[in-house]
């Protein structure tokens, strides 16, 4: 695998993954406190999955960003089969409760190789790195705290989240923001000196390639983050 001056990483299912207990507890909270039509718990879980997938697809299609507050209001509306029920929802309080729940059931580092590889790239190879992540039910401000809690934040020179930028991958403007950050770290750097790593063929691979960056698709294939430090041929998707 070639070496690069700068490494751009997707976050979810690339560097971290959800604690499954969090999603169960989150659905339980909505089932108990925001379920005015008495839907069964498995229906509440199904609605969360539906909204998550729907919003991901919309954000990838439009390149824009539907925020966490809007997603939670969608879930409440769908649970209760009406939009009227959201009028009295305190969205700030609701999000704060969900954030507290997230830290009780913290996401986990994707694999035991993750920190080992990041340490090699940043501290031994001397490269720089960033996060370039689409967000959903969890905002960028919260994800920064998660990365710090997991001991990952120190590897990244900057972090970009779609809810803060107003763009979602694969929109070229989001990748442009990443490139501008890399240019501040390495004046004169070119797209060919950068690789973006992620698990999504459309958002991560197609989006980055359209902007001239190298890419590596991991975890959704037989490849893993370890391939960044292996001298294996033909693992780079360009």
Order of alpha helices (4+ residues) and beta strands (2+ residues): beta-beta-alpha-alpha-alpha-alpha-beta-alpha-beta-alpha-beta-alpha-alpha-beta-alpha-beta
